[in-house]
Amino acid sequence: MRPLSQFTNRIRRGFFAGIAAVVALSTMAFTPGSLSWQLTPTGVESRLRGLSAVSGDVAWVSGSAGTVLRTTDRGRTWRNVSPPGVADLQFRDIEAFDARRAVVLAIGEGEASRIYTTSDGGRRWREAFRNDDPRAFYDCVDFFDGRHQGLALSDPVDGKFRILATDDGGRSWRVRPTTGMPAALPGEFAFAASGTCLVTSGKRDAWFATGGGAQARVFHSGDGGRSWQVTATPVKSGEAAGIFSLAFRNSRVGVAIGGDFTLPDTAVDALALTADGGRSWSLAGAAAPKGYRSGATWMPHSRRTVLAVGPSGSDVSTDGGRAWRQFDSGSFDSVDCARDGVCWASGELGRAARLRR
């Protein structure tokens, strides 16, 4: 048996090595010009709007024609793990916990809105929820820390947005009462564009974003989705315009981004920032991305770096979302970063990529 001091020294060395690794990631020097997407051919032509980055090795994507793909080798190969018999579904959002466990959301009116789960890497899928209300249309899903509690968002039913909740990792779902939900505006809805119209932070905070009505608004819950408060943002709203994506670095600092999806190369008042958890929002100004953007995410181990993607290109901000620079002109719908700092993007015609820097 080795002396206790030797074990103590090993623990200390391991601890400080871990701290050094985190510091190295957080201070890794790069410039917007050094960023680029490395395409990883998927072998499909589906539009992949759903994306979940697990690590630099593992990522899941989902999309049109009932498609679900998974890579475990950094994108060198993608395995088609789509559920059987669902080619008519649109899987717009996927949330993966690791290489084996994932939850995928199909969007649409009535029974087209469904949730499937897998615990064996997609070899088998179980239908966990099928919407039986023809008035409901589910748009996006997300999970709190701990990966047990999660929420899914539907467009308004009877004048209020509807929340679906799980506390067992997505295996079962229940519709929440709408007593704690503010009324929706006429024509207001959420955009099922990248799976990020609903996002969470920590164990209790959740936000969802809207458009379509007279105002683009952000709803916030501080109690796990039971009650909500709503704030109007300065983001321009319209029939095809509003906030398409939310990204929060923590419970206070976030970005709301979008535009008009019928005008992919134009963005007018399409990006807002908050530093108080969504109680107030301010426009980013003239240095915002120049085109419509459907997805955004914060880069891990960085307090100020944000990525945004859309059909007309990808942008990066290194000052918390105030100023942006485009670094790629390719089309992507979704972007997500894993905890190890590796970021992925996905989009039309089966496009999937890893970020190089």
C-alpha positions as CSV (number, residue, x, y, z in Angstrom):
1,M,0.0,0.0,0.0
2,R,1.4,3.4,-1.0
3,P,1.6,6.1,1.7
4,L,-1.4,8.4,1.9
5,S,0.8,11.3,1.0
6,Q,1.4,9.8,-2.5
7,F,-2.3,9.5,-3.1
8,T,-2.8,13.1,-1.9
9,N,-0.1,14.4,-4.2
10,R,-1.7,12.5,-7.1
11,I,-5.1,14.0,-6.4
12,R,-3.5,17.5,-6.2
13,R,-1.7,17.0,-9.5
14,G,-4.9,15.8,-11.1
15,F,-6.9,18.7,-9.7
16,F,-4.4,21.4,-10.9
17,A,-4.0,19.7,-14.3
18,G,-7.8,19.9,-14.7
19,I,-7.8,23.6,-13.7
20,A,-5.0,24.2,-16.2
21,A,-7.0,22.5,-19.0
22,V,-10.0,24.7,-18.3
23,V,-7.9,27.8,-18.2
24,A,-6.3,26.8,-21.5
25,L,-9.6,26.4,-23.2
26,S,-11.0,29.6,-21.8
27,T,-8.0,31.6,-23.0
28,M,-7.5,29.9,-26.3
29,A,-6.6,32.6,-28.7
30,F,-8.4,32.8,-32.0
31,T,-9.7,35.4,-34.4
32,P,-12.9,35.4,-36.4
33,G,-10.8,34.9,-39.5
34,S,-9.4,31.7,-38.1
35,L,-12.8,30.1,-37.7
36,S,-14.2,27.7,-40.4
37,W,-16.6,24.9,-40.7
38,Q,-15.3,21.4,-41.6
39,L,-18.0,19.6,-43.5
40,T,-18.7,16.0,-42.4
41,P,-20.7,14.3,-45.2
42,T,-23.8,12.6,-43.8
43,G,-25.0,10.7,-46.9
44,V,-28.5,12.2,-46.7
45,E,-30.3,15.2,-48.3
46,S,-32.7,15.9,-45.5
47,R,-32.8,19.3,-44.0
48,L,-31.2,18.8,-40.5
49,R,-32.6,21.5,-38.3
50,G,-32.3,19.4,-35.1
51,L,-28.8,19.3,-33.6
52,S,-27.3,18.2,-30.2
53,A,-23.6,18.3,-29.6
54,V,-22.5,15.9,-27.0
55,S,-18.7,16.1,-27.4
56,G,-16.0,16.5,-30.0
57,D,-16.6,12.9,-30.9
58,V,-20.4,12.5,-30.5
59,A,-23.2,14.5,-32.1
60,W,-26.8,13.9,-33.1
61,V,-28.8,15.6,-35.9
62,S,-32.4,15.3,-37.0
63,G,-34.6,16.7,-39.7
64,S,-37.0,16.2,-42.5
65,A,-38.3,12.8,-43.8
66,G,-38.1,11.4,-40.2
67,T,-34.3,11.5,-40.3
68,V,-32.1,11.0,-37.2
69,L,-28.3,10.6,-37.6
70,R,-25.5,10.0,-35.0
71,T,-21.7,10.2,-35.2
72,T,-19.3,8.9,-32.6
73,D,-16.1,9.5,-34.5
74,R,-15.9,13.3,-34.9
75,G,-18.1,13.2,-38.0
76,R,-16.0,10.9,-40.1
77,T,-19.1,8.7,-40.4
78,W,-22.7,9.2,-39.6
79,R,-25.0,6.3,-38.8
80,N,-28.7,6.6,-39.9
81,V,-30.6,5.7,-36.7
82,S,-34.0,7.0,-37.7
83,P,-37.1,5.5,-36.1
84,P,-38.9,3.1,-38.4
85,G,-42.1,4.1,-40.2
86,V,-41.8,7.9,-39.6
87,A,-40.7,9.2,-43.0
88,D,-43.6,11.7,-43.0
89,L,-42.4,13.4,-39.8
90,Q,-40.3,16.5,-39.4
91,F,-37.8,16.1,-36.5
92,R,-37.0,19.7,-35.8
93,D,-35.4,19.3,-32.4
94,I,-33.2,16.6,-30.8
95,E,-31.7,16.6,-27.3
96,A,-29.0,14.0,-26.6
97,F,-27.6,13.2,-23.2
98,D,-24.7,11.0,-24.4
99,A,-23.9,8.6,-27.2
100,R,-26.8,6.3,-26.3
101,R,-29.6,8.4,-24.9
102,A,-31.6,11.0,-26.9
103,V,-35.0,12.6,-27.2
104,V,-36.3,13.8,-30.6
105,L,-39.3,16.0,-31.3
106,A,-41.5,15.9,-34.4
107,I,-43.4,19.1,-35.2
108,G,-46.7,19.8,-36.8
109,E,-50.4,20.0,-36.2
110,G,-52.2,17.4,-34.2
111,E,-50.7,13.9,-34.2
112,A,-47.7,15.1,-36.3
113,S,-46.3,16.5,-33.0
114,R,-44.6,13.5,-31.3
115,I,-41.7,12.7,-29.0
116,Y,-39.5,9.6,-29.3
117,T,-36.8,8.4,-27.0
118,T,-33.8,6.0,-27.3
119,S,-31.4,4.6,-24.8
120,D,-29.3,2.4,-27.0
121,G,-27.9,4.8,-29.6
122,G,-31.0,4.7,-31.9
123,R,-31.2,1.0,-32.4
124,R,-34.6,1.1,-30.8
125,W,-37.0,4.0,-30.3
126,R,-40.0,4.4,-28.1
127,E,-42.9,6.8,-28.8
128,A,-43.1,8.8,-25.5
129,F,-45.8,11.3,-26.6
130,R,-48.3,11.9,-29.4
131,N,-50.3,15.1,-29.5
132,D,-54.0,14.4,-29.6
133,D,-55.1,18.0,-29.7
134,P,-55.5,19.2,-33.3
135,R,-55.1,22.8,-32.1
136,A,-51.6,22.2,-30.7
137,F,-48.4,22.5,-32.7
138,Y,-45.1,21.7,-30.8
139,D,-42.0,23.6,-31.8
140,C,-39.1,22.8,-29.6
141,V,-37.9,20.9,-26.5
142,D,-35.1,21.4,-23.9
143,F,-33.9,19.8,-20.6
144,F,-32.7,21.4,-17.4
145,D,-29.5,20.4,-15.7
146,G,-29.7,16.9,-14.4
147,R,-31.3,15.7,-17.7
148,H,-34.4,14.5,-16.0
149,Q,-36.7,17.5,-16.1
150,G,-37.6,18.9,-19.5
151,L,-40.1,21.1,-21.3
152,A,-41.6,21.2,-24.8
153,L,-43.4,24.2,-26.2
154,S,-46.6,24.4,-28.3
155,D,-48.0,27.4,-30.2
156,P,-51.0,28.9,-28.5
157,V,-54.1,26.9,-27.7
158,D,-57.2,28.9,-26.5
159,G,-55.0,32.0,-26.5
160,K,-52.1,30.7,-24.5
161,F,-48.8,28.9,-25.2
162,R,-48.9,25.4,-24.0
163,I,-46.1,23.6,-22.0
164,L,-45.5,19.9,-22.0
165,A,-43.3,18.6,-19.1
166,T,-41.3,15.5,-18.2
167,D,-39.5,14.6,-15.0
168,D,-38.1,11.2,-16.1
169,G,-35.8,12.1,-18.9
170,G,-38.5,12.2,-21.6
171,R,-40.0,8.8,-21.1
172,S,-43.4,10.3,-20.1
173,W,-44.9,13.7,-20.6
174,R,-47.9,15.7,-19.3
175,V,-49.5,19.0,-20.4
176,R,-49.1,21.7,-17.8
177,P,-52.0,23.9,-16.8
178,T,-52.0,27.3,-18.5
179,T,-53.0,29.3,-15.4
180,G,-49.5,30.7,-15.0
181,M,-49.1,31.6,-18.7
182,P,-49.7,35.1,-20.0
183,A,-52.0,35.5,-22.9
184,A,-50.6,35.3,-26.4
185,L,-50.9,38.2,-28.9
186,P,-53.1,37.8,-32.0
187,G,-51.0,35.9,-34.6
188,E,-48.2,35.2,-32.1
189,F,-46.3,31.8,-32.4
190,A,-42.9,30.3,-32.0
191,F,-40.5,29.3,-34.8
192,A,-39.6,25.6,-35.2
193,A,-36.4,26.5,-37.0
194,S,-33.5,25.2,-35.0
195,G,-34.8,23.7,-31.8
196,T,-33.8,26.8,-29.8
197,C,-37.0,28.7,-29.5
198,L,-37.1,27.2,-26.0
199,V,-34.0,27.1,-23.9
200,T,-33.1,26.4,-20.2
201,S,-30.4,27.3,-17.7
202,G,-29.6,25.6,-14.4
203,K,-32.4,23.7,-12.7
204,R,-35.3,26.2,-12.8
205,D,-34.8,28.9,-15.5
206,A,-36.5,28.6,-18.9
207,W,-37.2,31.0,-21.7
208,F,-39.1,30.8,-25.0
209,A,-39.2,33.3,-27.9
210,T,-41.9,34.4,-30.3
211,G,-42.8,36.3,-33.5
212,G,-45.6,36.5,-35.9
213,G,-47.6,39.1,-33.9
214,A,-47.3,42.8,-33.2
215,Q,-44.2,42.2,-31.0
216,A,-41.4,39.7,-30.7
217,R,-41.5,38.6,-27.1
218,V,-39.6,36.5,-24.6
219,F,-41.3,34.5,-21.9
220,H,-39.3,33.5,-18.8
221,S,-40.0,31.0,-16.0
222,G,-38.0,30.9,-12.8
223,D,-39.8,27.9,-11.4
224,G,-39.2,25.1,-13.9
225,G,-42.0,26.1,-16.3
226,R,-44.9,26.4,-13.9
227,S,-45.4,30.1,-14.2
228,W,-44.2,32.6,-16.7
229,Q,-43.6,36.3,-17.2
230,V,-43.3,38.0,-20.6
231,T,-41.3,40.9,-22.0
232,A,-41.6,42.7,-25.3
233,T,-38.3,43.0,-27.2
234,P,-37.2,45.6,-29.8
235,V,-36.7,42.7,-32.3
236,K,-38.9,43.3,-35.4
237,S,-41.9,41.0,-35.7
238,G,-44.1,40.1,-38.6
239,E,-45.9,37.3,-40.4
240,A,-42.5,35.6,-41.1
241,A,-40.4,37.5,-38.7
242,G,-39.4,37.6,-35.0
243,I,-37.0,35.8,-32.7
244,F,-35.9,32.4,-34.0
245,S,-33.3,31.5,-31.5
246,L,-32.4,32.2,-27.9
247,A,-29.0,31.5,-26.3
248,F,-28.3,32.1,-22.6
249,R,-24.8,32.0,-21.1
250,N,-26.2,31.8,-17.6
251,S,-29.4,32.8,-15.8
252,R,-28.9,36.5,-16.7
253,V,-26.9,37.0,-19.9
254,G,-28.5,36.1,-23.2
255,V,-29.1,36.9,-26.9
256,A,-32.2,36.7,-29.0
257,I,-31.7,36.5,-32.7
258,G,-33.8,36.1,-35.8
259,G,-35.1,38.2,-38.7
260,D,-37.5,37.4,-41.5
261,F,-37.0,33.9,-43.0
262,T,-38.4,35.1,-46.4
263,L,-35.5,37.6,-46.6
264,P,-32.4,35.5,-45.7
265,D,-29.9,38.2,-46.7
266,T,-31.5,41.0,-44.8
267,A,-31.7,41.7,-41.0
268,V,-33.4,44.7,-39.6
269,D,-33.6,45.0,-35.8
270,A,-33.1,41.2,-35.6
271,L,-30.7,40.9,-32.6
272,A,-31.3,41.9,-28.9
273,L,-29.3,41.4,-25.8
274,T,-30.2,41.0,-22.1
275,A,-28.1,41.1,-18.9
276,D,-31.0,40.7,-16.4
277,G,-32.4,37.3,-17.3
278,G,-34.8,38.7,-20.0
279,R,-36.6,41.3,-18.0
280,S,-35.2,43.9,-20.5
281,W,-33.7,43.8,-23.9
282,S,-31.7,46.2,-26.1
283,L,-30.8,46.0,-29.8
284,A,-27.3,45.1,-30.7
285,G,-27.0,47.9,-33.2
286,A,-25.4,48.3,-36.6
287,A,-22.7,45.7,-35.9
288,A,-25.2,42.8,-35.8
289,P,-25.3,40.0,-38.5
290,K,-26.4,41.2,-41.8
291,G,-28.8,38.3,-42.6
292,Y,-31.6,36.3,-41.0
293,R,-30.1,33.9,-38.4
294,S,-32.0,30.9,-37.1
295,G,-29.6,29.5,-34.5
296,A,-27.2,30.8,-31.9
297,T,-25.1,29.4,-29.1
298,W,-22.4,30.5,-26.6
299,M,-19.0,28.9,-26.9
300,P,-18.1,27.0,-23.7
301,H,-15.3,28.2,-21.5
302,S,-15.8,31.8,-22.9
303,R,-17.7,34.6,-21.3
304,R,-18.0,36.7,-24.4
305,T,-18.0,34.5,-27.6
306,V,-21.3,33.7,-29.4
307,L,-21.9,32.0,-32.7
308,A,-24.9,32.5,-35.0
309,V,-25.9,30.7,-38.2
310,G,-28.5,31.0,-40.9
311,P,-29.1,30.3,-44.6
312,S,-26.8,33.1,-45.7
313,G,-23.8,32.5,-43.4
314,S,-22.3,32.1,-40.0
315,D,-21.1,34.9,-37.6
316,V,-19.1,35.2,-34.4
317,S,-19.1,37.8,-31.7
318,T,-16.2,38.0,-29.2
319,D,-17.7,40.8,-27.1
320,G,-20.9,39.2,-25.8
321,G,-23.0,39.9,-28.9
322,R,-22.5,43.6,-29.5
323,A,-20.3,43.4,-32.6
324,W,-20.3,40.5,-35.1
325,R,-18.1,39.3,-38.0
326,Q,-19.2,36.8,-40.7
327,F,-16.7,34.0,-41.1
328,D,-18.6,31.6,-43.4
329,S,-21.1,32.1,-46.2
330,G,-22.5,28.5,-46.3
331,S,-26.0,27.6,-45.3
332,F,-26.7,26.2,-41.8
333,D,-29.9,26.2,-39.6
334,S,-28.6,25.1,-36.3
335,V,-25.5,25.4,-34.1
336,D,-24.5,23.8,-30.8
337,C,-21.4,23.5,-28.7
338,A,-20.5,20.6,-26.5
339,R,-19.1,21.0,-23.0
340,D,-15.6,20.1,-24.2
341,G,-15.7,23.2,-26.4
342,V,-16.3,21.6,-29.8
343,C,-19.0,23.2,-31.8
344,W,-21.2,21.6,-34.5
345,A,-23.6,23.0,-37.2
346,S,-26.3,21.4,-39.4
347,G,-28.7,22.5,-42.1
348,E,-30.1,21.9,-45.6
349,L,-29.2,19.1,-47.9
350,G,-27.8,17.0,-45.1
351,R,-25.1,19.5,-44.2
352,A,-23.3,18.9,-40.9
353,A,-19.9,20.3,-39.8
354,R,-17.5,20.7,-37.0
355,L,-15.9,24.1,-36.1
356,R,-12.2,24.5,-36.8
357,R,-10.3,27.3,-35.1
